[in-house]
Amino acid sequence: MTHSTTQNRQWILRERPQGAVDERHLQMGSVERPVPAAGEVLVRNIYLLVPPAMRLWMNEEDSYVPAQPLGEPMMGITLGIVEASHDPALPVGTYVNGMGGCQDWFTAPAAQLMPLAPHPGVPLAAYRSVLDVQGLTAWAGLHEVCQPQAGQTLVVTAAAGSVGSLVCQLGAQLDLHVVGIAGGADKCRWLREDCGIAATIDYKAEDVGARLAALCPRGIDMVFENVGGPMLDRLLERINDRARIALCGMVASYNGGGTQSAHALMRLVTKAARMEGFLVRDHFHRYAEVAAKLQALVLEGRLEYRIDILDGLDQLPVALENLFHGRNLGVQLLRLSPERGA
Ligand SMILES: NC(=O)c1ccc[n+]([C@@H]2O[C@H](COP(=O)([O-])OP(=O)(O)OC[C@H]3O[C@@H](n4cnc5c(N)ncnc54)[C@H](OP(=O)(O)O)[C@@H]3O)[C@@H](O)[C@H]2O)c1
């Protein structure tokens, strides 16, 4: 079923998952399309971002946002178009980014939305992916936390993913020796042949320790960590003095479980290294500047990215499953309605 102009389909969190999300946890409902109040706009969601962190939002404990309440529509990061407006700041037809929820429609005051000015040479979906959160996350973790120095070695995990693939390319442009770790020969080939990252490790098929020894002969100076668990342990065992580890996420543990070895963590002490968690929201003051830089790189053909679009709001459980099995090729989006003329 596609979106309707009178009804609003919504995914409701019915039960909190302990492990992977399945049909017990999420339920699709439908209510009447909301009507904007004075000062509000009505937005039709076009793209819904499905990030790994959506799984964390479903837990009982707060993450970097308050826990998703049970029985309520799921939080969701969306790109949409204004279809009715009670605020001249956001006329009908304006594309906006916002927290539009896992649903077809929402209303909000204009101040809670970010108007977009898409470049005609860039796909609209890029404004909810490479030129948005993922791009700023890659940029902030690399520049602010890793503090890169030309010639040093950077290892990136989930390297063919939406954040990871940008980190790899931005790192290579800074003359770092970049090693990307990803799951599968196809992902590694894409990193090498399309993104220009010569050194890759397929952690599903190769001996990661042996490959790290071969590809990082001078040790590891920086890690951009997206995965955590045993993968991170192996990297910590090879860090150099004063290494910097940008802890962006630990996707291997989001469905539960996952431990770090005390021996590996002790390497942070013996190498006087710094491991720092960071949140992209603390870097939003750089948003316009970084998005403009990344858009220029995209237009010059110097930044590759992939957007994995599934059609239909009903695909949310599939999209979530894809992320945790590495089946997504780049940013996982759902297309909920047409970009124009719905
Ligand atoms: N700190 C922040 O502000 C911030 C902002 C955005 C994202 N993040 C974090 O950045 C990381 C990447 O997010 P993304 O949106 O770019 O997703 P993504 O990398 O495009 O997709 C997730 C990828 O993680 C890998 N993966 C999943 N389960 C795994 C496991 N058990 N072991 C190893 N690899 C696994 C898979 O790639 P393979 O096929 O290679 O295994 C999968 O494709 C996540 O940890 C996310 O939470 C943090």
The ligand as an SDF file (V2000), in Angstrom:
LIG
                    3D

 48 52  0  0  0  0  0  0  0  0999 V2000
   28.3470    9.2450   16.6080 N   0  0  0  0  0  0  0  0  0  0  0  0
   27.4340    9.7340   15.7820 C   0  0  0  0  0  0  0  0  0  0  0  0
   26.9850   10.8660   15.8820 O   0  0  0  0  0  0  0  0  0  0  0  0
   26.9590    8.8610   14.6530 C   0  0  0  0  0  0  0  0  0  0  0  0
   26.2070    9.3740   13.5870 C   0  0  0  0  0  0  0  0  0  0  0  0
   25.8430    8.5180   12.5310 C   0  0  0  0  0  0  0  0  0  0  0  0
   26.2120    7.1710   12.5740 C   0  0  0  0  0  0  0  0  0  0  0  0
   26.9170    6.7130   13.6510 N   0  0  0  0  0  0  0  0  0  0  0  0
   27.3830    5.3270   13.7240 C   0  0  0  0  0  0  0  0  0  0  0  0
   28.1760    5.0990   12.5860 O   0  0  0  0  0  0  0  0  0  0  0  0
   28.1980    3.7000   12.3110 C   0  0  0  0  0  0  0  0  0  0  0  0
   27.8890    3.4790   10.8400 C   0  0  0  0  0  0  0  0  0  0  0  0
   26.5680    3.9300   10.5950 O   0  0  0  0  0  0  0  0  0  0  0  0
   26.0120    4.0600    9.1170 P   0  0  0  0  0  0  0  0  0  0  0  0
   24.7330    4.7930    9.2090 O   0  0  0  0  0  0  0  0  0  0  0  0
   27.1020    4.5640    8.2490 O   0  0  0  0  0  0  0  0  0  0  0  0
   25.6550    2.5500    8.7580 O   0  0  0  0  0  0  0  0  0  0  0  0
   26.3230    1.6620    7.6220 P   0  0  0  0  0  0  0  0  0  0  0  0
   27.7780    1.5290    7.9290 O   0  0  0  0  0  0  0  0  0  0  0  0
   25.9180    2.1510    6.2930 O   0  0  0  0  0  0  0  0  0  0  0  0
   25.5750    0.2830    7.8410 O   0  0  0  0  0  0  0  0  0  0  0  0
   25.9040   -0.5360    8.9130 C   0  0  0  0  0  0  0  0  0  0  0  0
   27.0230   -1.5120    8.4840 C   0  0  0  0  0  0  0  0  0  0  0  0
   27.6050   -2.0250    9.6610 O   0  0  0  0  0  0  0  0  0  0  0  0
   28.1670   -3.2820    9.3590 C   0  0  0  0  0  0  0  0  0  0  0  0
   27.7720   -4.2360   10.4160 N   0  0  0  0  0  0  0  0  0  0  0  0
   26.5190   -4.4810   10.8450 C   0  0  0  0  0  0  0  0  0  0  0  0
   26.5580   -5.4110   11.8160 N   0  0  0  0  0  0  0  0  0  0  0  0
   27.8640   -5.7330   11.9890 C   0  0  0  0  0  0  0  0  0  0  0  0
   28.5640   -6.6300   12.8460 C   0  0  0  0  0  0  0  0  0  0  0  0
   27.9080   -7.3960   13.7300 N   0  0  0  0  0  0  0  0  0  0  0  0
   29.9150   -6.6830   12.7380 N   0  0  0  0  0  0  0  0  0  0  0  0
   30.5830   -5.9320   11.8510 C   0  0  0  0  0  0  0  0  0  0  0  0
   29.9790   -5.0740   11.0100 N   0  0  0  0  0  0  0  0  0  0  0  0
   28.6480   -4.9740   11.0880 C   0  0  0  0  0  0  0  0  0  0  0  0
   27.6140   -3.7210    7.9960 C   0  0  0  0  0  0  0  0  0  0  0  0
   28.6470   -3.5670    7.0290 O   0  0  0  0  0  0  0  0  0  0  0  0
   29.5870   -4.8340    6.6100 P   0  0  0  0  0  0  0  0  0  0  0  0
   28.8910   -5.4840    5.4520 O   0  0  0  0  0  0  0  0  0  0  0  0
   30.8690   -4.1900    6.2470 O   0  0  0  0  0  0  0  0  0  0  0  0
   29.6500   -5.7340    7.7910 O   0  0  0  0  0  0  0  0  0  0  0  0
   26.5170   -2.7180    7.7280 C   0  0  0  0  0  0  0  0  0  0  0  0
   26.3460   -2.4620    6.3570 O   0  0  0  0  0  0  0  0  0  0  0  0
   27.1880    3.0600   13.2700 C   0  0  0  0  0  0  0  0  0  0  0  0
   27.8810    2.5360   14.3610 O   0  0  0  0  0  0  0  0  0  0  0  0
   26.3290    4.2340   13.6650 C   0  0  0  0  0  0  0  0  0  0  0  0
   25.6670    4.0340   14.8870 O   0  0  0  0  0  0  0  0  0  0  0  0
   27.2870    7.5320   14.6650 C   0  0  0  0  0  0  0  0  0  0  0  0
  1  2  1  0
  2  3  2  0
  2  4  1  0
  4  5  1  0
  4 48  2  0
  5  6  2  0
  6  7  1  0
  7  8  2  0
  8  9  1  0
  8 48  1  0
  9 10  1  0
  9 46  1  0
 10 11  1  0
 11 12  1  0
 11 44  1  0
 12 13  1  0
 13 14  1  0
 14 15  2  0
 14 16  1  0
 14 17  1  0
 17 18  1  0
 18 19  2  0
 18 20  1  0
 18 21  1  0
 21 22  1  0
 22 23  1  0
 23 24  1  0
 23 42  1  0
 24 25  1  0
 25 26  1  0
 25 36  1  0
 26 27  1  0
 26 35  1  0
 27 28  2  0
 28 29  1  0
 29 30  1  0
 29 35  2  0
 30 31  1  0
 30 32  2  0
 32 33  1  0
 33 34  2  0
 34 35  1  0
 36 37  1  0
 36 42  1  0
 37 38  1  0
 38 39  2  0
 38 40  1  0
 38 41  1  0
 42 43  1  0
 44 45  1  0
 44 46  1  0
 46 47  1  0
M  CHG  2   8   1  16  -1
M  END
$$$$
